[in-house]
Amino acid sequence: MIQFTLKCDSHHRFESWFQSASAFDALNAKGHIACTVCGSQKVEKAVMAPRVTTGRAKSQPQVAQQSSEKAEGSPPAKDGPLSQTGSAAEQALKELRRKIETESDYVGTNFVKEARKMHDGETDVRSIHGEARIEDARKLIEDGVPVMPLPFLPNRKTN
């Protein structure tokens, strides 16, 4: 097992364990790795210092990591757990996700079929969320079915 420090295209940093470096590459190529903060699937390995136990004080590896982050030009890492949202935008996104997941039904890959049935009057109208291919979502919009993309991935697809 190997632990990688990862970052998304929005500069969120997080860590995850993988069976090997090639396992990370295979999972990332298939889109199975997503940012734990925003859900972006544009994830890459961040520059990180190897963790070698030498018996010295633990403050030295942190200094090396902080200097590599500054050299990379990314925003400084936040103190605290990843589950703690930092910015107002992250907090608003977290609240939006909570509201959608509690006040609507997740229909998974049946989203297009369910949305069309409601639009055509075959079933009762209710709030739903799910997954759709981009071509299918465009067709719904062209047919006047009110849909919109969500700014996050379903929980089952996140790390």
N, C-alpha and C positions, 0 to 999 in steps of 0.2 A: 504494500500500500504506500501511496505517496500523497502528500498534501501540497496542493498548489494554491497560491494566492492568485485570484482571478480579478479581472475588472471588465466592466461592460463599456459600451460606447458612451455612456453618460458619466463615466469615471467613478461608478460605485465599486468599491473593493469588497471582496468576500473571499472566504477560504472554503475548499472542498477537498475531500479525499477521493482518490481514484486508484484502481488496481495497478495501473502503470501509466506512463506518459502516452503510450500508444492508445490506451483505453480512453484517456481524455480526448485525444485527437479524433478517435472514431465517434465518440458521443457528441463532440462539438460539431463535427461535420454533418451529423444527422439532425442537428438542432435540438438535442436532448438536454442541453445545458442552458440555463437561464439565470439572469441576475436575481439574487434573492431580494433585492430592494425594489426594482422597477419591472422585472420580468423580461427585459431585453434578451434576445437570443444572440446578440452580437457580443460574444464573450471571448476574451483572450487571456493568456497567462500574463500576469504582471511580473515586473522585475522583482525578484525577491532574493534575499540572502539565504544561503543554506543554513539549516539548523544543525549545528554540531555541538555536542555537549563537551565542554572543556573543563568544567569545574569552576570557571570564573564567574563573576557576577553576571546576572541576566540582563543588565542594562546595555551591554555592548551590542548584542544583535539588534536591539530596538534602534540604536543610534544608526546602525548601518541601513536598516530598513527606512528610517525617516530620511536619510540623505539620498537614498535611491529614489524615493518618492519625489523629493524636491528636484532632483536632476531630471526626472521624467516630465516635469511640468504639469503634473496633475494636481488637483486640489488636495490639501492636507487631509489625512485620514482623521475621522472623528473618533473621539474616545467613547467607549461604551459599547454595548452589544449591538449587533447588526439588527436585531428585532426592534431597536429603539429608533424611530424615525427622527431625522434631524431637522430638515427644512420644512417650511410651511407647505411647499408643493408636495413633498413626500407624505406629509400628514394628511393633506387633502386627498391624495390618491389612495391612501390607506382607508380613509373614511368612505370614499366613493366605492371602493371594492367591497367593504363591509356592507354598505347599504344595498348594493346590487345583489350580493350573494344572499342576503337575508330577506330581501323583498321581491325576489324573482325566482322562477324555477330554472334550474340548470337542465337543459335538454340535450346537451352533448352534441354529437354529430347530426342529430335530428333537427337542428335549428332551422335549416332552410324549409324542411317539410312542415314543421310546426308553425313557422311564421306565415307561410303561404296558406295553410289551412285556416288560420285565424283571419287573415286578410280576405279570404274567399268566403268567410262566414260558416265554415264547416265545423269549427269549434269555438268555444267561448274565448273572448279576448282576455289575455292575462300577460303579465310581465314575464318574459323569458330571457335567458342568455344561454349561449352555447358557442359552437364552433362551425365555421363555414369556410369553404374555399373562396378565394377572392372573386373568381368568376361567378360563382353562385350568388355571392353577396351583391355584386354589380347587377345581376339579373333581377334580384329582388327590388333593388332601388329603381331600375328601369321600369319595372312593373308597378311602381307606386307603393310598395310595401315599406313602411317606415322602419328602417334598421340603422344602426350605427356601430362602428367598431369600438371596442373597449380598449382603454390604454394599459391593459395588463393581460397576462395569460391566465387560463384557468389554473387553480391550485394544483391539479393533478399533473401539470406539465412543468412545474417549477421544482427546483432542487430542494 
